[in-house]
């Protein structure tokens, strides 16, 4: 059991160890009148809470800020020139007995158990009574902060690696779905005529670009595609099936609990005891805003028994079509033009029925899908590793910041 004692922020404020304050109102007019490089932090919980940049600054020191109107999220601000808006607060340490990074981690750990909403906001007068800081030596504070900071650096590096792989995936998708891969039949037939160096063409390699080898491409309703590919409308390569919504009220949920996945537009939303489909199918969300912003998976494959609600388009590729190819292809396509001008953008079956798609041979579809599988596997590994690191951090924060696990000091 921890031997730590604690002081509330209120006690620390009264002993003049801590100071709490609110930011200033900074309007768009202010920013336009005085442009500059100094960041403005507001109530956003996304990223580091940055709102914009300004020619003036309120602080040039290390501080802790939090979002008053944005759920109370806590941020550590290393020393630099910056401002915070009136919907944010700041915490300044007035004693050398406290270490900023430790206080930040302590507040962050406690914040997981505190809920703020539109009625209970994180005003300074509120949080000063809700949070407390352990009374331990500054050396131990620094040791704990160093351990957690090191883990944060590993998490940040892994996040960047996942982002890099996502960028590679996006570029690879564009190449694969516009240029495709050489296959043995076309090479043996001499369909690669027009290459700058025909001897370099090998099965499984990306075809050269239209600029490098215009003779191997043809015009189509979706632009240039390799010769041998067909431009078809989506219903010519997939069949549409209908999902069905189940009202999952609390009383119904207990009665329907099972081990069969119930899918919505963004993935599994529950587990139930009944099924609507038992097949390999493609799901595509119909929510245009999510599709445009890329906040949700655009298309994904489901296999086996499942129930799918009516907020997802359900498709099964026709005979001679690769489900993995079409899943990736439908994820890659840009749907923003379909929903432009709509107050509530939705991707409808009518939209999809008119959509032209690029159809390679089944052999090439399978080759493209295998190339995508390798990228997906790499991203899945790194994403799983990232989730484990975040989970490890939560457990470590709780142990270190409550004194359950002590560090040498």
C-alpha positions as CSV (number, residue, x, y, z in Angstrom):
1,X,0.0,0.0,0.0
2,X,1.2,3.5,-0.8
3,X,2.7,5.6,2.0
4,X,2.2,8.8,0.0
5,X,0.3,11.8,1.3
6,X,-1.5,14.2,-1.0
7,X,-2.4,17.9,-1.2
8,X,-5.3,19.1,-3.3
9,X,-4.7,21.8,-5.8
10,X,-6.8,24.1,-3.5
11,X,-4.3,23.5,-0.7
12,X,-1.3,24.1,-3.0
13,X,-2.9,27.3,-4.3
14,X,-3.5,28.6,-0.7
15,X,0.1,27.8,0.2
16,X,1.3,29.7,-2.9
17,X,2.9,26.6,-4.5
18,X,0.6,26.6,-7.5
19,X,-1.3,29.3,-9.5
20,X,-4.3,28.7,-11.7
21,X,-5.5,31.1,-14.4
22,X,-7.6,31.4,-17.5
23,X,-6.5,32.4,-21.0
24,X,-7.7,35.4,-23.0
25,X,-10.2,35.9,-25.7
26,X,-8.4,35.8,-29.0
27,X,-10.6,36.2,-32.0
28,X,-10.0,35.5,-35.7
29,X,-10.0,39.3,-36.2
30,X,-7.2,39.6,-33.7
31,X,-5.2,36.9,-35.5
32,X,-5.7,38.5,-38.9
33,X,-4.7,41.9,-37.5
34,X,-1.5,40.5,-36.0
35,X,-0.3,37.4,-37.9
36,X,2.7,35.5,-36.6
37,X,4.4,32.2,-35.7
38,X,3.4,31.7,-32.0
39,X,0.9,28.9,-31.3
40,X,-2.5,29.5,-29.7
41,X,-3.9,26.6,-27.7
42,X,-7.6,26.3,-27.2
43,X,-10.1,23.7,-25.9
44,X,-9.6,21.1,-28.6
45,X,-8.8,17.6,-27.3
46,X,-7.2,16.7,-30.6
47,X,-3.4,16.6,-31.0
48,X,-1.9,19.2,-28.7
49,X,-4.9,21.5,-28.7
50,X,-3.5,24.0,-31.2
51,X,-6.0,26.5,-32.4
52,X,-3.9,28.7,-34.6
53,X,-0.9,31.0,-34.7
54,X,-0.5,34.6,-33.6
55,X,2.0,37.5,-33.7
56,X,1.6,38.0,-30.0
57,X,2.2,35.6,-27.1
58,X,1.1,35.4,-23.5
59,X,3.7,33.1,-22.1
60,X,7.4,32.3,-22.7
61,X,7.8,29.6,-20.0
62,X,7.0,26.0,-19.1
63,X,3.4,25.6,-18.0
64,X,0.6,23.1,-17.8
65,X,-2.7,24.0,-19.6
66,X,-6.0,22.3,-19.8
67,X,-9.2,22.6,-21.8
68,X,-12.0,24.2,-19.7
69,X,-14.7,23.6,-22.4
70,X,-13.1,20.6,-24.1
71,X,-13.5,18.0,-21.4
72,X,-10.6,19.0,-19.2
73,X,-7.8,17.4,-21.1
74,X,-4.4,18.2,-19.7
75,X,-1.3,19.3,-21.8
76,X,2.3,19.9,-20.8
77,X,3.7,23.0,-22.5
78,X,7.5,23.1,-22.6
79,X,9.0,26.6,-22.6
80,X,8.2,28.4,-25.8
81,X,6.2,31.5,-26.8
82,X,2.5,30.8,-26.9
83,X,-1.0,31.8,-25.8
84,X,-4.1,30.0,-24.5
85,X,-7.6,31.1,-25.1
86,X,-10.4,31.9,-22.6
87,X,-11.7,28.3,-22.9
88,X,-8.4,27.0,-21.6
89,X,-6.7,27.3,-18.3
90,X,-3.1,27.3,-17.2
91,X,-1.3,26.0,-14.2
92,X,2.0,27.6,-13.0
93,X,4.3,26.1,-10.4
94,X,5.6,28.6,-7.9
95,X,7.8,26.3,-6.0
96,X,10.9,24.3,-6.8
97,X,9.5,21.3,-4.9
98,X,7.3,20.3,-7.8
99,X,8.3,19.0,-11.2
100,X,6.2,20.1,-14.2
101,X,6.3,16.8,-16.1
102,X,5.3,14.8,-12.9
103,X,2.4,17.2,-12.1
104,X,1.2,16.8,-15.7
105,X,1.3,13.0,-15.6
106,X,-0.4,13.0,-12.2
107,X,-3.2,15.2,-13.4
108,X,-3.6,13.2,-16.6
109,X,-3.9,9.9,-14.6
110,X,-6.5,11.4,-12.3
111,X,-8.4,12.9,-15.3
112,X,-9.2,9.4,-16.5
113,X,-11.6,9.0,-13.6
114,X,-13.2,12.5,-13.8
115,X,-15.9,13.4,-16.3
116,X,-16.7,17.0,-17.5
117,X,-19.5,17.9,-19.8
118,X,-21.4,20.9,-21.1
119,X,-22.9,21.5,-17.7
120,X,-19.9,20.6,-15.5
121,X,-16.9,22.4,-17.0
122,X,-13.3,22.3,-15.9
123,X,-13.2,25.8,-14.5
124,X,-10.3,26.6,-12.2
125,X,-12.7,26.9,-9.2
126,X,-13.9,23.3,-10.0
127,X,-10.6,21.5,-10.7
128,X,-8.8,23.0,-7.6
129,X,-11.1,20.8,-5.5
130,X,-11.0,17.7,-7.7
131,X,-7.3,17.1,-8.2
132,X,-4.5,16.4,-5.8
133,X,-0.7,16.0,-6.1
134,X,1.4,13.5,-4.1
135,X,3.8,15.0,-1.6
136,X,7.0,13.2,-2.6
137,X,10.6,14.3,-3.2
138,X,11.4,16.1,-6.4
139,X,14.0,13.5,-7.2
140,X,11.3,10.8,-7.2
141,X,9.0,13.0,-9.2
142,X,11.8,13.4,-11.9
143,X,12.4,9.7,-12.0
144,X,8.8,8.9,-12.5
145,X,8.4,11.6,-15.2
146,X,11.5,10.3,-17.0
147,X,10.1,6.7,-17.1
148,X,6.8,7.9,-18.5
149,X,8.4,10.4,-20.9
150,X,10.6,7.6,-22.3
151,X,7.5,5.5,-22.9
152,X,5.7,8.4,-24.5
153,X,8.7,8.8,-26.9
154,X,8.4,5.1,-27.9
155,X,4.6,5.6,-28.4
156,X,5.2,8.7,-30.5
157,X,7.8,7.0,-32.7
158,X,5.4,4.0,-33.2
159,X,2.6,6.4,-34.1
160,X,4.8,8.0,-36.7
161,X,5.8,4.6,-38.1
162,X,2.1,3.6,-38.4
163,X,1.5,7.0,-40.2
164,X,4.4,6.3,-42.5
165,X,3.1,2.9,-43.4
166,X,-0.4,4.4,-44.0
167,X,1.2,6.9,-46.4
168,X,3.0,4.1,-48.2
169,X,-0.3,2.2,-48.4
170,X,-2.0,5.2,-50.0
171,X,0.7,5.6,-52.6
172,X,0.7,1.9,-53.3
173,X,-3.0,1.8,-53.7
174,X,-2.9,4.6,-56.3
175,X,-0.2,2.8,-58.3
176,X,-1.9,-0.7,-58.1
177,X,-5.4,0.5,-59.0
178,X,-4.2,2.8,-61.9
179,X,-1.2,0.9,-63.3
180,X,-1.5,-2.7,-61.9
181,X,1.0,-5.5,-62.2
182,X,2.5,-7.3,-65.1
183,X,1.2,-10.8,-65.5
184,X,2.8,-13.7,-67.4
185,X,0.1,-14.0,-70.1
186,X,0.4,-10.5,-71.3
187,X,4.2,-10.6,-71.2
188,X,4.2,-13.8,-73.2
189,X,1.8,-12.2,-75.8
190,X,4.0,-9.2,-76.1
191,X,1.3,-6.8,-74.7
192,X,4.1,-4.8,-73.1
193,X,5.0,-3.3,-76.5
194,X,6.0,0.4,-76.1
195,X,8.1,0.0,-73.0
196,X,11.4,2.0,-73.1
197,X,13.1,-1.4,-72.3
198,X,10.9,-4.4,-72.9
199,X,13.5,-6.8,-71.4
200,X,13.1,-5.2,-67.9
201,X,9.4,-6.2,-67.7
202,X,8.8,-9.0,-65.1
203,X,5.7,-10.6,-63.7
204,X,4.5,-9.0,-60.5
205,X,6.2,-5.6,-61.2
206,X,4.3,-2.4,-61.5
207,X,3.7,-1.3,-65.0
208,X,5.5,1.9,-66.0
209,X,3.5,5.1,-65.8
210,X,1.4,6.4,-68.8
211,X,4.1,9.0,-69.3
212,X,6.8,6.4,-69.5
213,X,4.8,3.9,-71.8
214,X,1.7,5.5,-73.2
215,X,1.2,2.6,-75.6
216,X,0.2,0.2,-72.9
217,X,-2.7,2.4,-71.7
218,X,-6.2,3.1,-73.0
219,X,-8.9,5.8,-72.4
220,X,-11.9,4.9,-70.2
221,X,-14.7,6.7,-68.3
222,X,-12.3,6.7,-65.2
223,X,-9.3,7.9,-67.1
224,X,-6.3,6.0,-68.4
225,X,-6.2,2.3,-67.5
226,X,-3.9,-0.5,-68.7
227,X,-4.9,-2.2,-71.9
228,X,-6.6,-5.5,-71.1
229,X,-8.5,-3.9,-68.2
230,X,-12.2,-3.2,-68.5
231,X,-14.0,-0.2,-67.2
232,X,-17.4,-1.4,-65.9
233,X,-20.1,-0.2,-63.6
234,X,-20.0,-1.6,-60.1
235,X,-23.2,-3.8,-60.4
236,X,-21.4,-5.7,-63.3
237,X,-18.8,-7.0,-60.9
238,X,-20.6,-7.3,-57.5
239,X,-24.1,-8.1,-56.4
240,X,-25.8,-5.9,-53.8
241,X,-27.4,-7.5,-50.7
242,X,-29.6,-5.8,-48.2
243,X,-28.7,-5.4,-44.5
244,X,-31.4,-5.1,-41.8
245,X,-31.3,-3.1,-38.7
246,X,-32.0,-4.6,-35.2
247,X,-33.1,-2.1,-32.5
248,X,-30.6,-2.9,-29.8
249,X,-32.4,-1.5,-26.7
250,X,-31.0,-2.4,-23.3
251,X,-33.7,-5.0,-22.6
252,X,-33.2,-6.6,-26.0
253,X,-29.5,-6.6,-25.7
254,X,-29.4,-9.0,-22.8
255,X,-31.8,-11.4,-24.5
256,X,-29.8,-11.4,-27.8
257,X,-26.3,-11.7,-26.4
258,X,-24.3,-14.2,-28.3
259,X,-21.1,-14.8,-30.3
260,X,-22.1,-13.7,-33.8
261,X,-20.9,-10.2,-34.9
262,X,-23.5,-7.5,-35.6
263,X,-21.9,-5.0,-38.0
264,X,-22.6,-1.4,-38.8
265,X,-20.9,0.9,-41.2
266,X,-17.8,1.2,-39.1
267,X,-17.4,-2.4,-37.9
268,X,-18.7,-4.6,-35.1
269,X,-21.1,-2.8,-32.9
270,X,-22.4,-5.8,-30.8
271,X,-22.4,-9.6,-30.5
272,X,-25.8,-11.3,-30.9
273,X,-27.3,-14.8,-31.1
274,X,-28.6,-14.7,-34.6
275,X,-27.3,-14.2,-38.1
276,X,-28.5,-12.8,-41.4
277,X,-25.6,-13.8,-43.7
278,X,-23.1,-16.6,-43.9
279,X,-20.7,-15.8,-46.6
280,X,-17.7,-13.7,-47.7
281,X,-19.0,-10.1,-48.2
282,X,-17.8,-6.5,-48.6
283,X,-19.2,-3.8,-46.3
284,X,-19.1,-0.1,-47.4
285,X,-20.3,2.6,-45.1
286,X,-23.0,5.0,-46.3
287,X,-22.0,8.0,-44.1
288,X,-20.6,10.5,-46.6
289,X,-19.0,12.7,-44.0
290,X,-17.0,9.8,-42.5
291,X,-16.1,8.6,-45.9
292,X,-14.8,12.0,-47.0
293,X,-12.9,12.7,-43.8
294,X,-11.5,9.1,-43.7
295,X,-12.4,8.8,-40.0
296,X,-13.8,5.3,-40.6
297,X,-12.8,2.3,-42.7
298,X,-14.3,2.8,-46.1
299,X,-14.7,-0.8,-47.0
300,X,-13.9,-4.0,-45.2
301,X,-14.4,-7.8,-45.7
302,X,-16.5,-10.0,-43.4
303,X,-16.4,-13.7,-43.4
304,X,-18.8,-16.3,-42.0
305,X,-22.0,-15.9,-40.0
306,X,-22.9,-12.3,-39.2
307,X,-25.7,-9.7,-39.1
308,X,-25.3,-6.4,-41.0
309,X,-27.5,-3.4,-40.4
310,X,-28.9,-1.1,-43.1
311,X,-26.2,1.6,-42.5
312,X,-23.7,-0.4,-44.6
313,X,-23.8,-1.4,-48.2
314,X,-23.4,-5.1,-48.5
315,X,-21.8,-6.5,-51.7
316,X,-20.6,-9.9,-52.9
317,X,-18.3,-10.1,-55.9
318,X,-19.6,-12.1,-58.9
319,X,-17.9,-15.3,-60.1
320,X,-14.4,-14.7,-61.4
321,X,-13.9,-11.7,-59.2
322,X,-11.5,-11.4,-56.2
323,X,-13.2,-10.2,-53.0
324,X,-9.8,-9.0,-51.6
325,X,-9.2,-6.9,-54.7
326,X,-12.6,-5.3,-54.7
327,X,-12.5,-4.7,-50.9
328,X,-9.2,-2.8,-51.4
329,X,-10.4,-1.0,-54.5
330,X,-13.6,0.2,-52.8
331,X,-11.5,1.5,-49.9
332,X,-9.3,3.4,-52.2
333,X,-12.0,5.1,-54.3
334,X,-12.8,8.8,-53.6
335,X,-16.5,9.2,-52.9
336,X,-16.5,12.9,-52.1
337,X,-17.9,14.0,-55.5
338,X,-20.9,11.7,-55.1
339,X,-22.0,13.6,-52.0
340,X,-21.0,17.1,-52.8
341,X,-23.6,19.7,-52.2
342,X,-25.6,17.5,-49.8
343,X,-26.5,18.8,-46.4
344,X,-26.1,15.3,-45.0
345,X,-23.8,13.4,-47.3
346,X,-24.8,9.8,-47.9
347,X,-23.5,7.2,-50.3
348,X,-26.5,5.6,-51.8
349,X,-26.9,2.4,-53.8
350,X,-28.0,4.6,-56.7
351,X,-24.6,6.4,-56.4
352,X,-22.7,3.1,-56.4
353,X,-24.7,1.6,-59.2
354,X,-23.5,4.4,-61.5
355,X,-19.9,4.2,-60.4
356,X,-17.4,3.0,-62.9
357,X,-14.6,0.7,-61.7
358,X,-11.4,-0.7,-63.1
359,X,-11.5,-4.5,-63.7
360,X,-8.2,-6.3,-64.3
361,X,-8.1,-10.1,-65.0
362,X,-8.8,-12.3,-62.0
363,X,-5.2,-13.4,-62.1
364,X,-4.0,-9.8,-61.7
365,X,-6.7,-9.0,-59.1
366,X,-5.3,-11.8,-56.9
367,X,-1.7,-10.5,-57.4
368,X,-2.7,-7.0,-56.5
369,X,-4.6,-8.2,-53.4
370,X,-1.6,-10.2,-52.2
371,X,0.6,-7.0,-52.5
372,X,-2.0,-5.1,-50.4
373,X,-2.2,-8.0,-47.9
374,X,1.5,-7.5,-47.1
375,X,1.0,-3.8,-46.4
376,X,-2.1,-4.5,-44.3
377,X,-0.2,-7.1,-42.3
378,X,2.6,-4.7,-41.5
379,X,0.2,-1.9,-40.4
380,X,-1.8,-4.4,-38.3
381,X,1.4,-5.5,-36.5
382,X,2.4,-1.9,-35.7
383,X,-1.1,-0.9,-34.7
384,X,-1.3,-3.9,-32.3
385,X,2.1,-3.0,-30.9
386,X,0.9,0.7,-30.5
387,X,-2.3,-0.5,-28.6
388,X,-0.1,-2.6,-26.3
389,X,2.2,0.3,-25.6
390,X,-0.8,2.6,-24.7
391,X,-2.2,0.0,-22.5
392,X,1.1,-0.5,-20.8
393,X,1.4,3.2,-20.2
394,X,-2.0,3.4,-18.5
395,X,-1.1,0.6,-16.1
396,X,2.4,2.0,-15.5
397,X,1.0,5.5,-14.9
398,X,-1.4,4.2,-12.3
399,X,1.3,2.2,-10.5
400,X,3.9,4.9,-10.5
401,X,1.6,7.9,-9.8
402,X,-0.2,6.2,-6.8
403,X,2.9,4.9,-5.2
404,X,1.9,1.3,-5.8
405,X,5.3,0.8,-7.5
406,X,8.1,2.9,-6.1
407,X,11.2,4.0,-8.0
408,X,14.7,4.5,-6.5
409,X,15.4,8.1,-5.6
